[in-house]
Amino acid sequence: MTGPQLAHGDYVETSMLWLRSRFAVAAGALFAILTGCATVPPNAGQDPRDPLEPLNRQVFALNEGLDKVVLKPLAELYDAVLPVPVQDCLSNGFSNLREPSNAVNNLLQGKAAEAVSDVCRFAVNTTVGLLGCFDVGTRMGLERHREDFGQTLGKWGLGQGPFLVLPLFGPSSFRDSAGLGVETVLDVNFWIDNVSVRNTIFAVRTVNARDELMRADELISGAALDKYTFIRDGYLQRRRNQVFDGNPPREKDEDEDAEPEPAPKPPAATGSSGPPPAGADVKPSAPPKPAQ
């Protein structure tokens, strides 16, 4: 390699390092600005399900800011440009990429029939449905399931742990965040060798998912006094319902856990001037003496 080529390579490497450092500084500044604007109520962290609420609210504010600046405008453009049939095709195709994960998790949860159904759905929709563009499996009576490794861990008896808000990913829990790594490997998108194709599919999937949440986001913004609390409670309830396949056991109230107070004992008898009880052995009184 000649001297000019080496010099050019060093220049490119130096430029990339400079760009990365500038990007890191900009990202850090954006994080500081967005999290600094987060409002944390004085009772934050008192909910036993959410002991990390002060930190979670900061990350929630960061995600909301990024969504407002980046994701939501892209989703609105996506919805305005693409016809509805194309959006349905993409949604079905992205959902089809999740079928192997559904099958594996159903099998790990001991639901063999559902796992076989998921495999059949994936085979039919990938071939007859043109890479999942058309949901032929549902028309054939093959129900779509939504399983993930977080649900599998819950099925195995692992508690969900504290509520957690992840940067970019949103609401989660300690258990569900532990399952994210497994879910990444089970997703078909992970096994695409072409990096540009894989990243393009991931980007479009992200925008498509945000577009599907557009109506729900409008309802939440209009109905919730505290958006963070609304999303947290809804997420925890939904995940509990999914782990138990729509039939969760009834949660105990705090009043049920407390031991009932013993009934007060009746006061002991201290003597009474009333008539004696029936059947009591009463000695007759002596007759009065005659007057002298």
C-alpha positions, 0 to 999 in steps of 0.5 A: 500500500502506497503512502497516499493510500495509507494517509487516506485510510488514516484520514477516513478512520480519523473522520469516522472516530470524530463523527462517532464522538460527535454523535455520542455527545449529541445523543448524550445531550439529547438524553440529558435534555429529555430526561431533565424535563421528565416530571416525577411525582413525589410518591414515585417508587412506592408501588411494589411492582415499580420500585424503579419508577423515578428512573423508569419515568426518565427513560419513558420521557426519553422514548416519548421525545424520540418518538415525537421527533423520529418514529411518529413522523415516519409512521405518519408518512408511511401511512400516507404514502403506502396504500392499505393493501400494501400495509396489510401485506407488510404487516402479515409478512412481518408477523410471519417472521415471528411464527418460528418463535411462536412454535418454539415457545409453545413447545417449551410451554408444553403446548405441542398442538399449538406448536404444530399449528404454528409450524404449519402456519409458517409453511403455508403462509411462506409458500402459498401466502407469498412470504407471508403477504397473504394470511392463508393459514387463518383462512385454513383454520390455523389460529395465530398465536403470540408467544415469546420467551418472556411468557415461557419463563413465566409459564415455568414459574419465574416471576415478572420482577419489577417493571422496567422501561427500556430505551427504544424498546419501551415497557418491559420487566426484568423477566421479559427483558431477559427473554429479549436476547432469546427472542432476537435469535428466534426471529427469522430476521436475525438469520438473514445474511445480507446486512443491508436487507436485514437492517432494511427489514428491521427498520420498516418493521419498526415503522410499521409497528409504530403505525399500528399503535397510532390509534391506541396512542391517540386513545391513551393520550386522550383518556389517561391523566398520567400516561406513564401509569396508564401504560405501566398498569396496562402492560403488567395486566396484559402480560399476566393475562398472556402468561396464563393464556387468558385465564389468570388466577385471582390476585389476593387483596391485601385485606385477605393476607391479614389475619382476622382479629379474634372475636372479643370474649364475653365479660365474666360474670361478677354476680347478679341480683336477678333471678337464678337460672332455671334448674339451679340448686337453690336452698329455701330460706329459713322461716321467720321467727315469731315475735316475742 
